[in-house]
Amino acid sequence: MRRRSGELESEVLAALWAADGALTPAQVQAELGDSLAYTTVVTILSRLHEKGVAARERQGRAYAYSPVQDEPGIVAGRMRKLLDAEPDRRTVLARFVTDLSEEDEVLLRQLLADSDG
């Protein structure tokens, strides 16, 4: 069965977030149930590092990887990239706020008020 784009990265990130410390590719592979080839895990971790999502440090002959941000931070970064790519920010933000649930709108207003002072 073929995975959706980004699904493997999400699975690897979930393993990194669940860990108490940095993980080597072999440890990530074991956490994922050995369903992926070692070389695939190395490739995914390398890509996450290149994207700035994972940090790495030498551990013997391999690297050990750890997440740079938590999941909400990564999602916020994706949202920011999408907004930055749009020339009409005002309209995008207006539509975003219009489409929020009442609960989310209240939460957003609270967050904005808290950031003001």
BAFI-3210 file (N, C-alpha, C; in Angstrom, 3 decimals, decimal comma, padded with zeros to 6 digits):
// residues 117
n [1|2|3|4|5|6|7|8|9|10|11|12|13|14|15|16|17|18|19|20|21|22|23|24|25|26|27|28|29|30|31|32|33|34|35|36|37|38|39|40|41|42|43|44|45|46|47|48|49|50|51|52|53|54|55|56|57|58|59|60|61|62|63|64|65|66|67|68|69|70|71|72|73|74|75|76|77|78|79|80|81|82|83|84|85|86|87|88|89|90|91|92|93|94|95|96|97|98|99|100|101|102|103|104|105|106|107|108|109|110|111|112|113|114|115|116|117]
n.u [000,842|000,600|001,882|000,618|001,896|004,360|003,575|005,355|007,393|005,952|005,440|008,040|008,781|006,931|007,953|010,385|009,454|008,261|010,366|012,815|015,230|017,772|017,608|019,059|019,143|018,682|017,388|015,077|013,982|013,437|011,515|009,442|008,632|010,182|009,194|010,076|012,781|016,185|017,738|015,772|014,780|017,071|017,234|014,822|015,261|017,522|016,414|014,579|016,389|017,679|015,545|015,406|013,925|014,704|017,384|020,801|023,361|026,637|026,962|028,871|029,431|027,210|024,531|022,587|019,272|017,075|013,986|013,491|011,437|008,217|005,130|002,933|004,465|005,624|003,354|002,401|004,500|004,164|001,717|002,451|004,281|002,548|000,935|002,854|003,447|001,340|000,155|-001,984|-002,459|-004,259|-006,859|-006,681|-006,255|-008,630|-010,565|-009,782|-010,309|-013,053|-013,929|-013,471|-014,492|-016,849|-015,738|-012,998|-012,588|-013,004|-010,865|-008,700|-009,029|-008,505|-005,816|-004,652|-005,209|-003,739|-001,171|-000,821|-000,223]
n.v [-001,183|002,145|005,081|008,345|011,521|012,869|011,378|009,402|011,032|012,234|010,021|009,337|011,687|011,579|009,414|010,530|012,636|011,185|010,049|009,972|011,108|011,850|009,911|007,241|006,267|003,462|003,049|004,562|003,111|000,711|001,638|002,157|-000,313|-001,839|-001,755|-000,236|000,137|000,395|002,251|003,901|005,110|006,539|008,320|009,789|010,965|012,496|014,297|015,603|016,864|018,564|020,244|021,625|020,703|018,671|018,112|017,028|014,937|013,616|010,203|007,844|005,985|006,803|009,228|010,808|011,776|014,487|016,168|019,556|021,271|021,141|019,446|021,370|023,681|023,083|022,852|025,482|026,787|025,808|026,976|029,660|029,750|029,262|031,528|033,520|033,092|034,095|036,871|038,557|039,029|040,141|039,450|036,660|036,226|037,373|035,638|033,293|033,871|034,294|031,740|030,346|028,367|029,288|028,848|028,673|031,232|032,764|031,799|032,671|035,448|035,729|034,929|036,922|039,164|038,524|038,654|041,328|042,554]
n.w [000,000|-000,883|000,624|001,540|000,380|002,429|004,609|005,562|006,584|008,646|010,287|011,062|012,385|014,492|015,904|016,733|018,356|020,401|021,689|024,356|023,950|021,473|018,449|016,603|013,104|013,030|015,472|015,079|012,973|014,324|016,136|014,407|013,768|012,039|009,451|007,413|005,104|006,149|004,728|003,684|005,999|006,778|004,613|004,935|007,462|006,855|005,021|006,688|008,347|006,497|005,922|008,237|010,331|011,947|014,179|014,162|015,519|015,794|016,547|017,289|014,407|013,099|012,747|015,281|015,684|016,520|017,206|016,156|016,647|018,294|017,394|017,130|016,577|014,117|012,485|012,695|011,410|008,794|008,180|008,257|006,102|003,942|004,111|003,716|001,055|-000,297|-002,053|-001,353|001,560|003,401|002,479|002,593|005,366|006,307|005,218|006,478|009,204|009,032|008,460|010,784|013,602|016,164|018,683|018,093|017,139|019,437|020,951|019,343|019,556|022,285|022,381|020,797|022,368|024,648|023,620|023,251|025,624]
ca.u [000,000|001,390|001,573|000,446|003,065|004,595|003,157|006,545|008,033|005,126|005,668|009,385|008,720|006,202|008,905|011,345|008,759|007,956|011,617|013,380|016,460|018,044|017,550|019,776|018,227|018,316|016,404|013,828|013,473|012,871|010,300|008,403|008,305|011,000|008,436|010,799|014,190|017,098|018,137|014,622|014,766|018,189|016,843|013,800|015,910|018,379|015,534|014,067|017,500|017,854|014,419|015,511|012,923|015,414|018,808|021,537|024,681|027,372|026,915|029,630|029,522|025,938|023,996|021,387|018,391|016,064|013,153|013,836|010,204|007,116|004,173|002,270|005,411|005,775|002,111|002,397|005,460|003,532|000,704|003,172|004,804|001,432|000,541|003,927|003,431|000,135|000,337|-003,116|-002,523|-005,458|-008,000|-006,467|-006,522|-010,060|-011,288|-009,422|-011,052|-014,476|-014,213|-013,221|-015,640|-017,008|-014,775|-011,666|-012,524|-012,818|-009,487|-007,811|-009,140|-007,788|-004,387|-004,247|-005,258|-002,609|000,091|-000,760|000,277]
ca.v [000,000|003,367|006,127|009,702|012,379|013,419|010,453|008,792|012,054|012,383|008,848|009,459|012,778|011,083|008,591|011,441|013,358|010,258|009,588|010,767|011,738|011,693|008,536|006,888|005,682|002,095|003,156|005,013|001,965|-000,216|002,264|002,065|-001,721|-002,409|-001,839|000,533|-000,192|001,285|003,347|004,811|005,881|007,478|009,349|010,641|011,759|013,488|015,331|016,388|017,718|019,597|021,172|022,330|020,166|017,779|018,367|015,760|014,956|012,361|009,205|006,758|006,101|007,306|010,434|010,675|012,878|014,934|017,203|020,937|021,865|020,220|019,386|022,660|024,605|022,721|023,228|026,948|027,138|025,533|028,014|030,897|029,643|029,443|032,937|034,307|032,882|034,735|038,330|039,264|038,522|040,643|038,626|035,310|036,259|037,636|034,382|032,348|034,235|034,082|030,308|029,746|028,081|030,309|028,548|029,040|032,690|033,237|031,471|033,568|036,780|035,669|034,880|038,253|040,056|038,165|039,075|042,784|043,147]
ca.w [000,000|-001,023|001,594|001,012|000,460|003,756|005,664|006,154|007,411|009,846|011,135|011,624|013,376|015,664|016,665|017,372|019,433|021,493|022,313|025,457|023,473|020,044|017,958|015,381|012,120|013,431|016,550|014,460|012,228|015,306|016,670|013,391|013,563|010,966|008,206|006,404|004,916|006,865|003,840|003,602|007,253|006,690|003,645|005,549|008,515|006,181|004,468|007,819|008,772|005,466|006,054|009,510|011,248|012,861|014,420|014,238|016,152|015,589|017,607|016,679|012,949|012,576|013,366|016,085|015,302|017,473|016,592|016,475|017,149|018,540|016,287|016,886|015,968|012,710|011,802|012,622|010,360|007,498|007,973|007,970|004,731|003,010|004,163|003,105|-000,390|-000,850|-002,123|-000,750|002,939|004,070|002,086|003,120|006,803|006,509|004,941|007,539|010,416|008,747|008,458|012,093|014,458|017,197|019,747|017,621|017,051|020,819|021,310|018,610|020,177|023,575|022,085|020,338|023,533|025,522|023,000|023,292|026,850]
c.u [000,885|000,914|001,396|001,746|003,182|004,244|004,356|007,269|007,265|005,342|007,037|009,415|008,003|007,116|009,915|010,696|008,514|009,203|012,070|014,638|016,606|018,058|018,401|018,766|017,781|017,271|015,049|013,182|012,814|011,565|009,133|008,063|009,035|010,259|009,115|012,234|015,050|017,466|017,007|014,561|015,881|017,830|015,829|014,419|016,804|017,543|014,966|015,152|017,706|016,750|014,476|014,521|013,558|016,876|019,514|022,893|025,323|027,228|027,582|029,762|028,260|025,608|022,817|020,567|017,410|015,245|013,578|012,632|009,205|006,124|003,430|003,196|005,598|004,534|002,039|003,354|004,892|002,498|001,362|003,727|003,702|001,003|001,590|003,932|002,263|000,301|-000,785|-003,370|-003,822|-006,672|-007,879|-006,788|-007,996|-010,882|-011,014|-010,252|-012,546|-014,853|-013,955|-014,528|-015,712|-015,988|-013,358|-011,510|-012,306|-011,378|-008,499|-007,837|-008,399|-006,278|-003,867|-004,234|-004,083|-001,287|000,260|-000,169|000,510]
c.v [001,243|004,415|007,462|010,473|012,963|012,476|009,790|009,793|012,235|011,221|008,924|010,561|012,335|010,222|009,471|012,183|012,465|009,830|010,530|011,510|011,511|010,208|008,374|006,342|004,263|002,118|003,623|003,856|000,964|000,336|002,141|000,623|-002,373|-002,536|-001,082|000,047|000,835|002,487|004,366|005,700|006,928|008,633|010,311|011,530|012,839|014,628|016,219|017,333|018,865|020,649|021,977|021,855|019,254|018,203|017,012|015,993|013,602|011,474|007,954|006,995|006,689|008,662|010,032|011,943|013,199|016,039|018,592|021,629|020,773|020,301|020,705|023,689|024,339|023,111|024,743|027,428|026,912|026,608|029,334|030,886|029,856|030,903|033,820|034,199|033,598|036,246|039,120|038,724|038,918|039,764|037,218|035,272|036,500|036,371|033,346|032,617|033,991|032,615|029,621|029,415|029,173|030,111|028,961|030,550|033,296|032,989|032,404|034,968|036,822|035,682|036,244|039,251|039,791|038,644|040,581|043,308|042,164]
c.w [000,000|-000,023|000,894|001,172|001,864|004,899|006,345|007,051|008,717|010,815|011,818|012,679|014,638|016,535|017,390|018,537|020,640|022,271|023,419|025,043|021,984|019,673|016,704|014,370|012,500|014,539|016,020|013,717|013,185|015,889|015,687|013,040|012,412|009,637|007,068|006,296|005,652|006,005|003,662|004,831|007,225|005,748|004,257|006,614|007,908|005,607|005,574|008,338|007,792|005,545|007,350|010,550|012,294|012,975|014,446|014,868|015,928|016,813|017,052|015,192|012,326|013,189|014,244|015,851|016,423|016,814|017,053|017,108|017,470|017,371|016,071|016,237|014,490|011,918|011,646|011,531|008,965|007,171|007,580|006,542|003,706|002,964|003,486|001,582|-001,067|-000,878|-001,441|000,661|003,633|003,760|002,646|004,613|007,095|006,274|006,019|008,788|010,218|008,845|009,799|012,802|015,519|018,328|019,345|017,516|018,447|021,255|020,619|019,214|021,520|023,356|021,639|021,498|024,458|024,938|023,000|024,597|027,865]
res [m|r|r|r|s|g|e|l|e|s|e|v|l|a|a|l|w|a|a|d|g|a|l|t|p|a|q|v|q|a|e|l|g|d|s|l|a|y|t|t|v|v|t|i|l|s|r|l|h|e|k|g|v|a|a|r|e|r|q|g|r|a|y|a|y|s|p|v|q|d|e|p|g|i|v|a|g|r|m|r|k|l|l|d|a|e|p|d|r|r|t|v|l|a|r|f|v|t|d|l|s|e|e|d|e|v|l|l|r|q|l|l|a|d|s|d|g]
***
